[in-house]
């Protein structure tokens, strides 16, 4: 069944006479803050990003090769994503490491850590975010956290709906899990949404039989 299932010059002169000191102080603070941010970005953040990216390079290769333990911990000579997360937090590379870590833990059957990292990951790359939400749903499902799983699957189905195959797959999983959780009305609505939004996909094509069955049961 599981297979189915973001004001005038005088006044201004008077203002300046009274408030030039605090205004200058504020201006100085702004200059210091802006200058400080530039210095931080130029001399700390940029080198940190570069180091983080260098450390991540080998882990990405292991990720492509589906070597989950090596992705997480490295191979003794190169670093894994957990090292990047612990040493280069706040960088773009570290954010990407959350995705790699979450997927790797999911493959290893460590669903709590999969949830920990996938839940904290976000990206503007819609197709990657789609997969992150979907995999997060899988991790929640394995932990028997059905409501969280359904919510993640629904987010996956709307994150990048140009990818109709994966979007429809995760919408189907949301519907199926709703059905098996006894949420018949929600499941029926999701199957109808699936048929309406993704009629040319495999799951969209199959939606009719689920809609029919639940409609019969409902009546």
N, C-alpha and C positions, 0 to 999 in steps of 0.2 A: 504493500500500500504506500510505502514511503517514496517509491519511484513515481507514483501518480501525484502522490500528495506533495544679506552682509543702509564846531560853531564859530563871532566876529573878532576882528584883530585885537581890539582893546581887551576884550575878555581873554583872548588867547595870551596877550602879553601879561595880563594879571595872573593868569593861570601859570605861565612860565615862571614869573617872579616868585610865586609861592611854591611851586612844585618842581622847579628845575632839578633840585638835588635828588628827590626820590625818582624823578624820571630818568636822570642820568644813572642812578643806581640800577634801575630796572633794565635800562639799555645795556649797561655793563654786564648784568647778569645774563641777558640774552646772548651777548657776544661770547661770554664765557661758556654758556651752555652749548651754543652752536659750534664754537671752536672745540669745545671738549668732545662733542659728538663726532666732529670731523676727525679729530685726533684718535678717538676710540675706533672709529670705523677704519681709518687709514692704517693705524699701527697695531691694532689689536684684533678687531673683528675680521678684516680681510685675511691676515696671515692665519688666523684661527680657522677660517673657512677652508683655506688652502690645505692646512694640515689635516683637517677633518676629511676633506675629499681624498687626500692621499691615503689616509688610513682606511678609507672605505673601499678603495679600488679593488683590492683582492677579494674582499667580502662579497662585492657585487659579482665577481666571477664565480665564486662558490654558490651564490644564490641562483645564478643562471644554470649551474650544474646540479642544482637540487641537493646540495650538501649542507643540510640544516645546521648540524653541530659546528661545522667549520664557519658558516655564516655568523653564528653567534659568538664563537670563542676564538676564531682564528686557527692557524695551524702551527703555532709556536714561533714562526718567523714573521708572519703578517698578523695584523690585528683583526678582531671580529667586530661586529656592530655594537656589542655590549661595551667594548672599550671606547668606541667613538661616543656613545651615549654618555658614558661616565666622565669623559675628559673634554668633550667638545659640545656640551649642551648649549642650546640656543642657536646653533648653526643650521643651515639648510641640510647639510649632510646628516646631522643628528636627527632631524625630523624624518628624513628618508629612512634612517636606520630603524625608526619605530615600526615602519611598514615591514621592512625586512625581518625584524625580530618577531613581530606578530605572526607573520606568515610562517616563519621557521618554527616557532613554538607550536603553531597549529598543526603543522605536519608531524611534529614530534609527539603530539597528543597532550601537550601541556596547555590546556585550554584556558586556565586562569591567567597565565602569562601572555597568551595570545590576546585575550581581552584587554589586559593591561596596556599593551603597546598599540594595538590597533585602535582602541578607543581614544588614545592620545594623539593619533596621527591625523593630519589634515593636509590637503593640497589643493591647488587651483587646477590641477590636471584632472579633469572630470572623469576620464576613464579609469585612472588609478584610484580615485576616490570611490568610484563605483565598486571596484573590486575590494577595497578596504572595508567598506560597509558590508558587502556581501560576506566576506570572510569573517568579519566580526559577528555577523548573524550566525554563521556556522559554529563559531566558538561558543556563543551563547546557547545555541541549540544543544550542543554536546554537554553543556553544563545544566541542561534542563531549565534554563531561564527563558521560557517560551515568549513572554511578553517583550523582553529585550531583543530576542532574536527576530520576532516579527517586525518590530520597529526598525531594526537595522536592515532587514531585507527590503522593507518599504523605502527606506532612504536610498538603498542601492539602486532600486528600480527607477528613481527620479534623478540620480546624480549625473547621469550622462545618457539620456534616453536615445541618443543617436546610435548607441551600441544596443541595438534591439535584441540581439541574441542573449546577452548577459542581463540586460534590464528585464526582459520577459522571464528569464530563468529565476531571478530573485523575487519578482512579483509573484510568480507561481509558488515559490517556497513560502512566501508570506501567507498566501492563500491556503496552501496545504497545511501549514502549521496551525493556522487559525482554525481550520476545519477539525484537525485532530485534537485541538484543545477545546473543542466544543463550542467555538465561537462561529456558529453557522451563518448568522447574518453578515458578520464581517468577512467571512470566507467567501460568501456568495457575491458580495460587493467587489471583492478583490478579483475574483474570477471574471466578473463582468468587465472590470477595468482592464484586465489582461486581454480579453477578447477585443475590446474597443481600441486600446492603444497599440497592441502588437498583433494584429490579426494574421500577418504573414509569417510569423515565427512558428516554430514547432509547438511551443507551449500555448501560444495564442490559438492555434488551430485545435488543440486538445481541450480548450476551455469549455466548449459547448457541453461536453459530457459531464463535467463537474457541475456546471450551472444547472443542467437538466436534473441531475441526481439530487442536488441540494434543494432545488425548487420543488421536486416531488416530495422530498422528506419534510420540507417546510409546510407543505399543504396537506 
